[in-house]
Amino acid sequence: MSVVIIGAGQAAAQLIDSLRRRGYAGAIALIGDEGLPYQRPPLSKKYLAGELGLDRLQLRQSSYFDEQRVELRLGRRATAIDRDAKRVELDDGTLLNYDHLVIATGSHPRRLKMPGAHLTGIHYLRSLTDADHLRIEAHVGQHGVIIGGGYIGLEVAATLRQLGMEVTVLEMADRVMNRVVAEPISRYYEREHASHGVRIELGARVLALQGDTNGRVSLVETDRGGIKADLVVVGIGVLPTDGLAQSAALACDNGIVVDEYCRTSDPAIFAIGDCSNHPSAHYGRRIRLESVDNAFEQANTVAANITGTPTKHDRVPWFWSDQYHHKLLIVGLADGHDQTILRGDPANHSFSVCYLREGELIAIDTVNMAKDQMAARKLIASRMRPDPNKLADISIALKDCG
């Protein structure tokens, strides 16, 4: 038996570990266009700030892959999947045969499409190389413009301020992180960034980027005027990296479509992590998650299925973001909620927002509230129907709000 994994990130590293722990003794090949698997979340935070070295960023050292008998094909790109022959072709012409193929290609940044998008000094943050290039150009006193007020944009804004840059965040919506958190969370982080000297422009539409005589970005043109820029960081979302799957005629729709076992439309091929679109029994719809936790859990699910233990993937997802000394943790998916309840006072720098749908707790946003976040994972999974009055009383533990 042989397993070939395309993509060398968090999901792939966890899959290898889970397979071997479950006693899988067959061949494993790992294909990745970068180096050894590493953590991506710190790229916008501690790694960019210079507080975390490459050795701590890597998920496993090279000796681990030797010990686990993994054939590494790093610095290589998979170019084609021959489903009939069960074979993957690499960009150097190498052919790898598989019994089980796992696609873990992740996602990639959405690119700007406007005049000046080709200028140098415009950064997208997805890879180690991206972070290294950005750090080289981040100089004290220079002006950095962040396009997009989501997780990545705000995390980078906080880090660039820490590095001594002047920072402006341009967000087209009327509040930051508007697609993922409740309004009290957005307003809290807007105030925190402002208190650290970050200028946030809400409802701002970027029209074009202008450059100097050397072809380097120097100005961001908005519907409100021009903003000086020594560098620009674009954080306007990501797209699933599913081109290889599409070329192999696998079903794709906002990612690679998989069933509850993480199996694609080809029973010999699985897809996990950011690139996969899976059914959620808990939420009753298909979802694609950009989450380390989801990548980790889907890898465990696939390892179980490959080793003969039929296992469905149905977990309540969770996400996090570190900005300055504040930890934002989100449990569950708030789409479709009909009520929000605030727990605690944002002025105390520790509070939560609970989302209810027809009386059921479906999600929670927490800021510096680890107890609420930990309790919520079990409560949301068990479909808790809390008492709204108790839920609003921060003196009552979340687990006692039923």
C-alpha positions as CSV (number, residue, x, y, z in Angstrom):
1,M,0.0,0.0,0.0
2,S,1.2,3.5,-0.7
3,V,-0.1,7.0,0.3
4,V,0.9,10.1,-1.7
5,I,0.2,13.5,-0.1
6,I,0.1,16.6,-2.2
7,G,0.8,19.7,-0.1
8,A,3.2,20.0,2.8
9,G,1.4,22.0,5.5
10,Q,-0.3,21.4,8.8
11,A,-2.8,18.9,7.4
12,A,-0.1,16.8,5.7
13,A,2.2,16.8,8.8
14,Q,-0.7,15.7,11.0
15,L,-1.7,13.0,8.5
16,I,1.7,11.4,8.5
17,D,1.8,11.4,12.3
18,S,-1.7,9.9,12.5
19,L,-1.1,7.2,9.9
20,R,2.1,6.0,11.7
21,R,0.5,6.1,15.1
22,R,-2.4,4.0,13.8
23,G,0.1,1.4,12.6
24,Y,0.1,2.1,8.9
25,A,3.3,0.5,7.6
26,G,3.1,1.3,3.9
27,A,5.0,3.8,1.8
28,I,4.3,7.5,2.3
29,A,5.4,10.2,-0.2
30,L,5.1,14.0,0.6
31,I,5.0,16.5,-2.2
32,G,5.5,20.2,-1.4
33,D,6.6,23.2,-3.4
34,E,8.4,24.7,-0.3
35,G,10.5,23.1,2.3
36,L,9.6,21.1,5.4
37,P,6.1,21.6,6.8
38,Y,5.8,24.7,9.0
39,Q,3.2,26.7,10.9
40,R,1.6,29.5,9.0
41,P,-0.3,31.4,11.7
42,P,2.9,32.9,13.2
43,L,3.9,34.4,9.8
44,S,1.8,37.5,10.4
45,K,2.8,37.7,14.1
46,K,5.8,36.4,16.0
47,Y,7.8,35.3,12.9
48,L,7.3,38.6,11.1
49,A,8.2,40.4,14.3
50,G,11.5,38.5,14.6
51,E,10.4,36.8,17.8
52,L,10.2,33.3,16.5
53,G,12.9,31.6,14.5
54,L,12.6,29.1,11.6
55,D,13.5,26.2,13.9
56,R,10.5,26.8,16.1
57,L,8.3,27.5,13.1
58,Q,8.8,24.1,11.5
59,L,6.3,21.4,12.6
60,R,8.9,18.6,12.4
61,Q,12.6,18.4,11.9
62,S,14.0,16.5,8.9
63,S,15.0,13.6,11.1
64,Y,11.4,12.9,11.9
65,F,10.6,12.2,8.3
66,D,13.5,9.9,8.1
67,E,12.4,8.0,11.2
68,Q,8.8,7.7,9.8
69,R,10.1,6.5,6.4
70,V,8.6,9.4,4.4
71,E,9.8,10.0,0.9
72,L,10.2,13.8,0.7
73,R,9.6,15.5,-2.7
74,L,10.1,19.1,-1.5
75,G,10.7,22.0,-3.8
76,R,8.5,20.1,-6.3
77,R,5.0,20.7,-7.7
78,A,2.4,18.1,-8.7
79,T,1.3,18.9,-12.2
80,A,-1.2,16.1,-13.0
81,I,-3.2,13.3,-11.5
82,D,-3.8,10.2,-13.6
83,R,-6.8,8.7,-11.8
84,D,-7.0,5.6,-14.0
85,A,-3.4,4.7,-13.5
86,K,-3.4,6.0,-9.9
87,R,-0.3,8.1,-10.5
88,V,0.8,11.7,-9.8
89,E,3.2,13.5,-12.1
90,L,5.6,16.1,-10.8
91,D,7.1,19.2,-12.5
92,D,10.4,17.4,-13.0
93,G,8.7,14.5,-14.8
94,T,8.8,12.1,-11.8
95,L,5.8,9.7,-11.6
96,L,4.5,8.5,-8.2
97,N,2.1,5.7,-7.9
98,Y,-0.5,5.6,-5.1
99,D,-3.2,3.5,-3.6
100,H,-4.5,6.4,-1.6
101,L,-4.0,10.0,-2.7
102,V,-4.5,12.9,-0.3
103,I,-4.8,16.5,-1.6
104,A,-3.8,19.0,1.1
105,T,-2.9,22.0,-1.1
106,G,-4.4,24.7,1.1
107,S,-5.4,28.1,-0.2
108,H,-3.8,31.1,-1.8
109,P,-4.4,34.9,-1.4
110,R,-6.9,36.7,-3.5
111,R,-5.0,39.1,-5.7
112,L,-5.7,42.7,-6.4
113,K,-7.2,43.5,-9.9
114,M,-6.7,47.2,-10.4
115,P,-4.2,49.7,-12.0
116,G,-0.8,49.4,-10.3
117,A,-1.3,45.9,-8.9
118,H,1.9,44.9,-10.6
119,L,4.2,47.4,-8.7
120,T,7.0,46.2,-6.5
121,G,6.5,46.8,-2.7
122,I,3.1,45.1,-2.8
123,H,2.9,42.1,-0.5
124,Y,0.7,39.1,0.0
125,L,1.3,37.0,3.1
126,R,0.9,33.3,2.7
127,S,4.4,31.7,2.7
128,L,7.6,31.9,4.6
129,T,9.2,33.7,1.7
130,D,6.4,36.2,1.7
131,A,7.0,37.0,5.4
132,D,10.8,37.2,4.9
133,H,10.4,39.7,2.0
134,L,8.0,41.8,4.1
135,R,10.2,41.9,7.1
136,I,13.2,43.0,5.0
137,E,11.1,46.0,3.8
138,A,9.6,47.0,7.1
139,H,11.6,50.0,8.3
140,V,11.0,52.2,11.3
141,G,9.1,55.4,10.4
142,Q,8.0,54.3,7.0
143,H,4.4,54.1,5.9
144,G,2.7,50.8,5.5
145,V,-0.8,50.5,4.0
146,I,-2.9,47.4,4.7
147,I,-5.7,46.7,2.2
148,G,-8.3,44.6,4.1
149,G,-9.4,44.7,7.7
150,G,-9.7,41.0,8.3
151,Y,-7.6,38.6,10.5
152,I,-4.4,38.9,8.4
153,G,-4.7,42.6,7.8
154,L,-5.1,43.4,11.4
155,E,-2.5,41.0,12.6
156,V,0.1,42.5,10.2
157,A,-1.0,46.0,11.2
158,A,-0.2,45.2,14.8
159,T,3.1,43.6,14.0
160,L,4.2,46.5,11.7
161,R,3.4,49.0,14.4
162,Q,5.5,46.9,16.8
163,L,8.3,47.2,14.3
164,G,8.0,51.0,14.3
165,M,6.1,51.6,11.1
166,E,3.3,54.1,10.5
167,V,0.2,52.0,9.5
168,T,-3.1,52.7,7.8
169,V,-5.7,50.0,7.4
170,L,-8.2,50.4,4.5
171,E,-11.4,48.4,5.0
172,M,-14.3,48.6,2.5
173,A,-17.0,47.5,5.0
174,D,-18.3,49.6,7.9
175,R,-16.3,47.7,10.5
176,V,-13.2,45.4,10.7
177,M,-13.6,41.6,10.6
178,N,-17.2,42.2,9.7
179,R,-17.7,38.7,8.1
180,V,-16.5,36.8,11.1
181,V,-17.2,38.6,14.4
182,A,-20.1,40.5,16.0
183,E,-20.1,44.3,16.1
184,P,-18.9,44.6,19.8
185,I,-15.7,42.6,18.8
186,S,-15.1,44.8,15.7
187,R,-15.5,48.0,17.7
188,Y,-13.2,46.8,20.4
189,Y,-10.4,46.0,18.0
190,E,-10.9,49.2,16.2
191,R,-10.3,51.1,19.4
192,E,-7.3,48.9,20.4
193,H,-5.6,49.5,17.0
194,A,-6.3,53.2,17.3
195,S,-4.8,53.3,20.8
196,H,-1.6,51.8,19.3
197,G,-1.4,54.5,16.6
198,V,-3.0,52.5,13.7
199,R,-5.2,54.6,11.4
200,I,-8.3,52.7,10.3
201,E,-10.3,53.9,7.3
202,L,-13.7,52.2,7.2
203,G,-15.9,52.3,4.1
204,A,-12.8,53.1,2.0
205,R,-12.6,51.9,-1.5
206,V,-9.2,51.4,-3.2
207,L,-9.2,52.6,-6.8
208,A,-5.6,52.2,-7.9
209,L,-2.0,52.0,-6.8
210,Q,0.6,54.5,-8.0
211,G,4.3,54.0,-8.3
212,D,7.5,56.1,-8.4
213,T,10.0,56.2,-11.3
214,N,11.5,52.9,-10.2
215,G,8.2,51.1,-10.4
216,R,7.7,50.8,-6.7
217,V,4.4,51.6,-5.0
218,S,4.3,55.1,-3.5
219,L,0.6,55.9,-3.2
220,V,-2.7,54.2,-2.6
221,E,-5.5,56.0,-4.4
222,T,-8.9,55.7,-2.6
223,D,-12.3,57.3,-3.2
224,R,-11.3,59.7,-0.4
225,G,-7.9,60.7,-1.8
226,G,-4.3,59.4,-1.9
227,I,-2.4,57.7,1.0
228,K,1.4,57.6,1.0
229,A,2.7,54.1,1.0
230,D,6.3,52.8,1.3
231,L,4.9,49.3,1.2
232,V,1.4,47.7,0.8
233,V,0.1,44.5,2.3
234,V,-3.0,43.0,0.7
235,G,-5.3,40.9,2.9
236,I,-8.6,40.6,1.0
237,G,-9.2,36.9,1.6
238,V,-8.0,33.6,0.1
239,L,-9.2,31.1,-2.5
240,P,-9.0,27.3,-2.3
241,T,-6.0,25.9,-4.2
242,D,-8.0,23.3,-6.2
243,G,-6.7,23.8,-9.8
244,L,-5.0,20.4,-9.8
245,A,-8.2,18.7,-8.6
246,Q,-10.2,20.5,-11.3
247,S,-7.8,19.3,-14.0
248,A,-8.3,15.8,-12.7
249,A,-12.1,16.2,-13.1
250,L,-12.7,15.9,-9.4
251,A,-15.9,17.6,-8.2
252,C,-15.1,21.1,-7.0
253,D,-17.3,23.9,-5.7
254,N,-15.6,26.5,-3.5
255,G,-12.9,23.9,-2.9
256,I,-12.7,20.2,-3.5
257,V,-16.0,18.6,-2.7
258,V,-15.7,15.7,-0.2
259,D,-18.1,13.5,1.7
260,E,-18.3,13.1,5.5
261,Y,-15.3,10.8,5.3
262,C,-13.2,13.5,3.5
263,R,-13.4,11.4,0.3
264,T,-13.6,13.2,-3.0
265,S,-15.7,12.1,-6.0
266,D,-12.9,9.5,-6.6
267,P,-13.0,7.0,-3.7
268,A,-9.2,6.6,-3.9
269,I,-8.6,10.3,-3.3
270,F,-9.2,12.4,-0.2
271,A,-8.9,16.2,0.3
272,I,-8.2,17.9,3.7
273,G,-7.6,21.4,5.0
274,D,-8.3,24.7,3.5
275,C,-8.8,23.3,0.0
276,S,-11.7,20.9,1.0
277,N,-15.4,21.6,1.1
278,H,-17.1,19.2,3.4
279,P,-20.6,18.6,4.8
280,S,-21.2,19.6,8.4
281,A,-23.9,17.5,10.1
282,H,-23.9,19.9,13.0
283,Y,-24.7,23.0,10.9
284,G,-26.6,21.2,8.2
285,R,-24.7,22.6,5.2
286,R,-21.5,22.3,3.3
287,I,-18.6,24.5,4.6
288,R,-15.0,25.2,3.7
289,L,-12.8,26.2,6.6
290,E,-9.5,28.1,6.8
291,S,-8.5,26.7,10.1
292,V,-5.5,24.9,11.6
293,D,-7.9,22.9,13.9
294,N,-10.0,21.8,10.9
295,A,-6.8,20.7,9.0
296,F,-5.7,18.8,12.1
297,E,-9.0,17.0,12.6
298,Q,-9.5,16.1,8.9
299,A,-6.1,14.6,8.8
300,N,-7.0,12.4,11.8
301,T,-10.2,11.4,10.0
302,V,-8.5,10.4,6.8
303,A,-5.8,8.4,8.7
304,A,-8.6,6.5,10.4
305,N,-10.3,5.8,7.1
306,I,-7.1,4.7,5.3
307,T,-6.3,2.3,8.1
308,G,-9.6,0.6,8.1
309,T,-11.7,2.4,10.7
310,P,-14.6,4.2,9.0
311,T,-14.8,7.6,10.6
312,K,-16.9,10.7,9.8
313,H,-15.6,14.2,10.2
314,D,-18.0,16.4,12.1
315,R,-16.4,18.8,14.5
316,V,-17.4,22.2,15.8
317,P,-14.7,24.4,14.3
318,W,-12.7,27.0,16.2
319,F,-10.3,29.9,15.1
320,W,-8.1,32.4,16.8
321,S,-6.3,35.7,16.2
322,D,-3.6,37.4,18.3
323,Q,-3.4,41.1,18.0
324,Y,-1.1,43.0,20.5
325,H,-1.7,41.2,23.8
326,H,-5.3,40.3,23.1
327,K,-6.4,36.8,22.1
328,L,-9.6,36.5,20.0
329,L,-11.0,33.0,20.0
330,I,-14.1,32.0,17.9
331,V,-15.9,28.7,18.4
332,G,-18.6,27.6,15.9
333,L,-20.2,29.3,12.9
334,A,-22.5,32.2,13.5
335,D,-24.2,32.2,10.1
336,G,-28.0,32.2,10.5
337,H,-28.1,33.5,14.1
338,D,-31.1,35.4,15.2
339,Q,-29.9,36.7,18.6
340,T,-26.6,37.9,20.1
341,I,-25.9,38.3,23.8
342,L,-22.9,40.1,25.3
343,R,-21.2,38.6,28.3
344,G,-19.0,41.0,30.2
345,D,-17.8,44.6,29.5
346,P,-15.4,45.3,26.6
347,A,-14.0,48.2,28.8
348,N,-12.6,45.5,31.0
349,H,-10.7,43.9,28.1
350,S,-12.4,40.5,28.7
351,F,-15.8,39.6,27.3
352,S,-17.7,37.3,25.0
353,V,-20.5,37.5,22.4
354,C,-22.8,34.5,22.2
355,Y,-24.8,33.7,19.0
356,L,-28.2,31.9,19.3
357,R,-30.4,30.5,16.6
358,E,-33.9,29.6,17.8
359,G,-32.6,29.4,21.3
360,E,-29.6,27.2,20.5
361,L,-26.0,28.3,21.2
362,I,-24.4,28.0,17.8
363,A,-21.2,30.1,18.2
364,I,-19.3,32.4,20.5
365,D,-16.6,35.1,20.0
366,T,-14.3,35.6,23.0
367,V,-11.7,38.2,23.8
368,N,-9.3,37.2,26.6
369,M,-12.0,34.8,27.9
370,A,-10.4,31.4,27.9
371,K,-13.0,29.9,30.2
372,D,-15.9,30.8,28.0
373,Q,-14.1,29.5,24.9
374,M,-13.2,26.1,26.5
375,A,-16.7,25.6,27.8
376,A,-18.3,26.6,24.5
377,R,-16.7,23.8,22.5
378,K,-18.7,21.2,24.5
379,L,-21.8,23.2,24.9
380,I,-22.1,24.0,21.2
381,A,-21.5,20.4,20.2
382,S,-24.2,19.3,22.6
383,R,-26.7,21.9,21.2
384,M,-27.1,23.7,24.4
385,R,-30.2,25.9,24.8
386,P,-29.1,28.5,27.4
387,D,-31.2,30.8,29.5
388,P,-30.6,34.2,27.8
389,N,-30.8,36.0,31.2
390,K,-28.1,33.8,32.7
391,L,-26.0,34.0,29.6
392,A,-25.8,37.8,29.9
393,D,-24.7,37.5,33.6
394,I,-20.9,37.3,33.5
395,S,-20.9,36.1,37.1
396,I,-22.5,32.8,36.0
397,A,-20.2,30.3,34.4
398,L,-21.1,29.6,30.8
399,K,-21.6,25.9,31.6
400,D,-24.2,26.8,34.2
401,C,-26.3,28.9,31.9
402,G,-28.6,26.1,30.8
